[in-house]
Amino acid sequence: MNSKKPVYVTQPYMPPLQEFIPYLEQIWDSKWLTNNGYYHRQLEKELCKYLEVPYVSLFSNGTLALMVALQALHITGEVITTPYSFVATTHTLLWNNIHPAFVDITPLTFNINPQKIEEAITSRTTAIVPVHVYGNPCDVDEIQRIADTYNLKVIYDAAHAFGVRCNGKSVLNYGDLSVLSFHATKIFNTFEGGAIVCHDEEMKRRIDLLKNFGIADEVTVLTSGINAKMCELQAAFGLLQLKYMGHILSRCAEIDCHYREELNGVPGIRVPHRLAESHQNYSYFPILIEPDYPLSRDALYQKLRDQGIYARRYFYPLISDFPMYRGLPSAVATNLPVAKLVSERVLCLPIYTDLAKDDQNRIIGIIKSGL
Ligand SMILES: *Cc1c(COP(=O)(O)O)cnc(C)c1O
């Protein structure tokens, strides 16, 4: 019965292959494969323009970019963060010998709740690492106010926030640093990849040093850096992909809109509303399966799977439930009631440029037929 192709939660947009050939020819001719090559420099420039940010440093992936961001700001001790994210957010803290302190999220945006941040600050706290979950901007003004009051750094995990704007500017301009991921599953991808956005040239130099072993010149190594450089193939793909962002975003906006129209008001299904003031990138479509829906979240998840539709429970389990975090004092469920609840109810539905209208209607039909 089910001979249809599987539908995943996301799928990268692949520009026409023949358009990539000239980039490949250039790389073959120049034999310059990595280390700040032509496409690398070009992509940094184009991304600054596209994202409306002053400085971008490209990375081989978002996780290494997070690692380097923490190093660049000399973060130590304790860092306040959210349990409602992908594990890389806190794994990079552990890799830097930093102690994560989890703070609950708000039910409206699923982002860290600023009202809970202050009570989690101790004498060892040095920074806050919030996440713009699903591309919804955090309460950036309140987080900055707290950071200023307590002299803390702010590093945004902006892995979901490519192109997102709030208060009339790029959300990436908030905090000390913002970290992007260009992984294949993200709205803008370079196969694997990532970036740090910073605000001054001095910081950009430090970040670029850190991602290249700390090497300043042939005979000078200034710091114990790592290798986190993006290569020319990745950068070239990014440049090509950037040309299609208009197409990618308009298709995803249509899909988002259609889900909203069809699912808003379905009993037991809650469609989180969009923040009025922000400009989204439509790269996730979370719904909450409430107790008055006839099926549990997991039963609906399974029902979709049985028909070849691979919705994802982002973010379940919570980071704080994984074995390397669960022993932390801040990981106890009573400290994180909202995150716990949302993680037990959330389901992210397929949304990507080439999602067929038929497939989307099939998904909507299955959700409605649960009634
Ligand atoms: C994807 C993602 C990362 C990690 O990025 P990679 O490029 O896969 O290393 C970090 N944080 C969040 C919230 C993510 O979604």
The ligand as a MOL file (V3000), in Angstrom:
LIG
                    3D

  0  0  0     0  0            999 V3000
M  V30 BEGIN CTAB
M  V30 COUNTS 15 15 0 0 0
M  V30 BEGIN ATOM
M  V30 1 C 22.6080 21.7310 14.2360 0
M  V30 2 C 22.8010 22.3250 15.5790 0
M  V30 3 C 24.0790 22.4630 16.1570 0
M  V30 4 C 25.3130 21.8040 15.6200 0
M  V30 5 O 25.6980 22.1850 14.3810 0
M  V30 6 P 26.5790 21.2230 13.4610 0
M  V30 7 O 26.8560 22.0940 12.2810 0
M  V30 8 O 25.7510 20.0280 13.1250 0
M  V30 9 O 27.8100 20.8750 14.2070 0
M  V30 10 C 24.1840 23.1510 17.3550 0
M  V30 11 N 23.0900 23.6430 17.9940 0
M  V30 12 C 21.8570 23.4960 17.4950 0
M  V30 13 C 20.7080 24.0800 18.2310 0
M  V30 14 C 21.6690 22.8080 16.2850 0
M  V30 15 O 20.4290 22.6340 15.8140 0
M  V30 END ATOM
M  V30 BEGIN BOND
M  V30 1 1 1 2
M  V30 2 1 2 3
M  V30 3 2 2 14
M  V30 4 1 3 4
M  V30 5 2 3 10
M  V30 6 1 4 5
M  V30 7 1 5 6
M  V30 8 2 6 7
M  V30 9 1 6 8
M  V30 10 1 6 9
M  V30 11 1 10 11
M  V30 12 2 11 12
M  V30 13 1 12 13
M  V30 14 1 12 14
M  V30 15 1 14 15
M  V30 END BOND
M  V30 END CTAB
M  END
